Amino acid sequence: MVCHIYGTRKGVTADNFFTSCELANLLLTKNMTVIGMLRKSETAVPALLLIGKKREVYSSVCGCTNDLTLVSYVPARNKAPFITAS
């Protein structure tokens, strides 16, 4: 779907159905970025980012590699955290 904008340094926003760390790495090789939510079942998500009930409301935890950044955000009490990748 985005082959026509490879190499343009543009970003893609995707839903959790399409977002994965593999997609982010692929688009990085094509000079593009992706921002989207990850599913909890994604194997690249560390367990620390999945713990939401013990964290404060509106708190964020970041996880970084050389190329990817994952952010886990707790929106409300007893809600599962949102995990976004960029």
C-alpha positions as a Python dict, from the first residue, in 0.01 Angstrom:
ca = {
    (1, 'M'): (0, 0, 0),
    (2, 'V'): (286, 241, 61),
    (3, 'C'): (527, 127, -210),
    (4, 'H'): (471, 448, -406),
    (5, 'I'): (613, 662, -123),
    (6, 'Y'): (926, 456, -44),
    (7, 'G'): (1227, 680, 5),
    (8, 'T'): (1024, 998, 63),
    (9, 'R'): (1097, 1013, 439),
    (10, 'K'): (724, 1029, 509),
    (11, 'G'): (555, 861, 800),
    (12, 'V'): (276, 606, 810),
    (13, 'T'): (13, 579, 1082),
    (14, 'A'): (-131, 230, 1129),
    (15, 'D'): (-388, 53, 1344),
    (16, 'N'): (-287, -229, 1579),
    (17, 'F'): (-395, -486, 1319),
    (18, 'F'): (-116, -372, 1085),
    (19, 'T'): (155, -241, 1320),
    (20, 'S'): (447, -465, 1411),
    (21, 'C'): (815, -425, 1488),
    (22, 'E'): (894, -609, 1165),
    (23, 'L'): (696, -350, 968),
    (24, 'A'): (876, -67, 1147),
    (25, 'N'): (1215, -217, 1062),
    (26, 'L'): (1114, -274, 699),
    (27, 'L'): (996, 85, 658),
    (28, 'L'): (1316, 215, 819),
    (29, 'T'): (1515, 43, 544),
    (30, 'K'): (1296, 234, 293),
    (31, 'N'): (1358, 575, 464),
    (32, 'M'): (1010, 584, 617),
    (33, 'T'): (867, 573, 968),
    (34, 'V'): (558, 418, 1125),
    (35, 'I'): (352, 518, 1426),
    (36, 'G'): (87, 286, 1558),
    (37, 'M'): (-42, 78, 1844),
    (38, 'L'): (89, -273, 1905),
    (39, 'R'): (-109, -568, 2026),
    (40, 'K'): (-16, -714, 2362),
    (41, 'S'): (54, -1047, 2197),
    (42, 'E'): (338, -896, 1990),
    (43, 'T'): (649, -1091, 2087),
    (44, 'A'): (872, -782, 2076),
    (45, 'V'): (684, -610, 2362),
    (46, 'P'): (868, -652, 2695),
    (47, 'A'): (666, -765, 2997),
    (48, 'L'): (747, -439, 3179),
    (49, 'L'): (538, -244, 2928),
    (50, 'L'): (237, -476, 2970),
    (51, 'I'): (193, -419, 3345),
    (52, 'G'): (-70, -147, 3374),
    (53, 'K'): (-281, -212, 3681),
    (54, 'K'): (7, -147, 3921),
    (55, 'R'): (112, 178, 3757),
    (56, 'E'): (-25, 525, 3818),
    (57, 'V'): (-295, 666, 3592),
    (58, 'Y'): (-154, 882, 3307),
    (59, 'S'): (193, 733, 3355),
    (60, 'S'): (417, 637, 3064),
    (61, 'V'): (702, 388, 3037),
    (62, 'C'): (939, 398, 2739),
    (63, 'G'): (1151, 126, 2588),
    (64, 'C'): (1410, 205, 2323),
    (65, 'T'): (1644, 27, 2085),
    (66, 'N'): (1874, 186, 1830),
    (67, 'D'): (1590, 214, 1579),
    (68, 'L'): (1258, 171, 1763),
    (69, 'T'): (1081, 338, 2053),
    (70, 'L'): (792, 174, 2241),
    (71, 'V'): (576, 375, 2479),
    (72, 'S'): (325, 224, 2722),
    (73, 'Y'): (61, 467, 2851),
    (74, 'V'): (-201, 398, 3121),
    (75, 'P'): (-515, 601, 3032),
    (76, 'A'): (-732, 523, 3338),
    (77, 'R'): (-748, 314, 3653),
    (78, 'N'): (-773, -63, 3588),
    (79, 'K'): (-736, -13, 3212),
    (80, 'A'): (-487, -200, 3001),
    (81, 'P'): (-197, 15, 2884),
    (82, 'F'): (-174, 144, 2528),
    (83, 'I'): (152, 43, 2362),
    (84, 'T'): (265, 253, 2070),
    (85, 'A'): (563, 206, 1842),
    (86, 'S'): (752, 467, 1647),
}
